[in-house]
Amino acid sequence: MATTTRKRDQRLEVRTTVEERDLINEAVESVGTDLTSFVLDSLLDASRRVLADRSAFVLSIEQAVEWDRINETPARELPGLLRLMERTSPFTS
C-alpha cells in the first residue's frame, strides 16, 4: 500500500504567554503527540468548524421538513419597512 507524504514547507509563528504555552505543552504531553501535530490538528479542526456552515449543513428529516415549511411561508408585508426602503438614503447625494 502506497503512503502519501506531505512536505510541510510553510512556517506559522504564534506568540503566547508563559501560562498559555504551559497549558499547550501539558495538553500535548497528555495526548502523546508532538507540538506541531497537536497545534496543526487543533487549527485544522477549528478552521473546518468555522467554514462548515459556509459550505454545507446537515439536517435531520424533521429539521428539513421544518426548513421547507419556513421557506415556503409567504413573506409578511411590513408597511414600516416598506416606507423606510422607499426613503432616499442619507448616504447618497
PAPAVO-50437 format. One record per residue (C-alpha): residue in one letter; residue number from 1; x, y, z. Coordinates in pm, 1 decimal, padded with zeros to 6 digits. Example, Ala and Ser with C-alpha at 12.3 -4.5 7.8 and 13.67 -1.06 7.14 Angstrom:
 aa   i       px       py       pz
  a   1  01230.0 -00450.0  00780.0
  s   2  01367.0 -00106.0  00714.0
This chain:
 aa   i       px       py       pz
  m   1  00000.0  00000.0  00000.0
  a   2  00146.7  00335.4 -00103.4
  t   3  00169.3  00613.6  00151.8
  t   4  00141.1  00979.6  00076.5
  t   5  00380.8  01220.6  00238.4
  r   6  00316.7  01589.4  00253.4
  k   7  00600.1  01834.7  00254.7
  r   8  00531.5  02098.0  00514.4
  d   9  00731.0  02395.5  00397.9
  q  10  00524.3  02682.8  00537.9
  r  11  00603.0  02827.4  00878.0
  l  12  00337.9  02955.2  01120.4
  e  13  00452.5  03152.6  01422.8
  v  14  00239.9  03221.6  01728.7
  r  15  00318.7  03433.4  02032.2
  t  16  00188.7  03311.5  02367.9
  t  17  00213.3  03395.8  02732.8
  v  18  00406.7  03163.4  02960.2
  e  19  00076.0  03036.9  03103.0
  e  20 -00070.2  02966.3  02758.1
  r  21  00241.8  02781.2  02647.3
  d  22  00246.7  02575.4  02966.6
  l  23 -00116.9  02476.8  02910.9
  i  24 -00049.0  02383.6  02548.2
  n  25  00256.7  02180.7  02646.5
  e  26  00054.5  01997.2  02911.5
  a  27 -00215.5  01913.7  02655.5
  v  28  00043.9  01796.3  02401.9
  e  29  00200.8  01572.3  02662.6
  s  30 -00134.4  01432.7  02773.7
  v  31 -00228.8  01316.1  02422.5
  g  32  00119.1  01184.9  02348.9
  t  33  00194.1  01374.0  02030.9
  d  34  00435.1  01643.2  01923.9
  l  35  00366.4  02017.5  01937.7
  t  36  00342.3  02063.3  01560.1
  s  37  00090.0  01783.9  01515.8
  f  38 -00115.8  01898.3  01814.3
  v  39 -00129.9  02261.9  01705.4
  l  40 -00190.2  02181.6  01339.9
  d  41 -00467.1  01930.0  01416.6
  s  42 -00633.0  02180.5  01651.0
  l  43 -00610.6  02464.1  01397.5
  l  44 -00743.0  02248.3  01115.7
  d  45 -01037.0  02126.4  01329.1
  a  46 -01120.6  02483.9  01429.6
  s  47 -01091.3  02602.5  01068.3
  r  48 -01323.7  02328.5  00944.8
  r  49 -01582.3  02414.9  01212.1
  v  50 -01571.8  02784.6  01121.1
  l  51 -01609.4  02714.3  00749.3
  a  52 -01859.8  02428.1  00776.6
  d  53 -02169.9  02645.1  00789.7
  r  54 -02049.3  02846.2  00493.3
  s  55 -02037.9  02549.6  00255.8
  a  56 -02290.1  02289.6  00372.8
  f  57 -02514.3  02199.9  00659.5
  v  58 -02682.1  01875.1  00755.2
  l  59 -03039.3  01847.5  00880.1
  s  60 -03236.9  01559.5  01020.3
  i  61 -03560.7  01466.4  00840.2
  e  62 -03762.0  01666.0  01094.5
  q  63 -03533.9  01967.4  01061.8
  a  64 -03550.9  01950.4  00681.0
  v  65 -03932.5  01945.3  00691.8
  e  66 -03932.1  02248.4  00922.7
  w  67 -03677.1  02424.4  00699.5
  d  68 -03900.4  02370.6  00397.2
  r  69 -04208.0  02488.2  00589.3
  i  70 -04034.9  02809.7  00694.7
  n  71 -03906.1  02879.9  00343.4
  e  72 -04244.3  02817.0  00183.4
  t  73 -04418.4  03062.9  00416.1
  p  74 -04506.1  03381.4  00226.7
  a  75 -04325.3  03692.7  00337.0
  r  76 -04524.3  03926.2  00561.2
  e  77 -04592.0  04278.2  00447.9
  l  78 -04429.8  04524.8  00681.5
  p  79 -04557.7  04874.8  00597.9
  g  80 -04298.2  05048.6  00816.0
  l  81 -04013.8  04863.6  00644.5
  l  82 -04160.5  04941.5  00302.5
  r  83 -04173.1  05315.6  00388.3
  l  84 -03814.9  05301.0  00512.1
  m  85 -03692.3  05132.8  00194.0
  e  86 -03868.7  05392.7 -00020.5
  r  87 -03688.2  05681.2  00151.9
  t  88 -03382.9  05838.2 -00008.4
  s  89 -03061.6  05719.6  00154.6
  p  90 -02886.1  05986.7  00360.7
  f  91 -02557.2  05847.0  00225.9
  t  92 -02623.2  05931.8 -00139.6
  s  93 -02625.7  06275.2 -00292.1
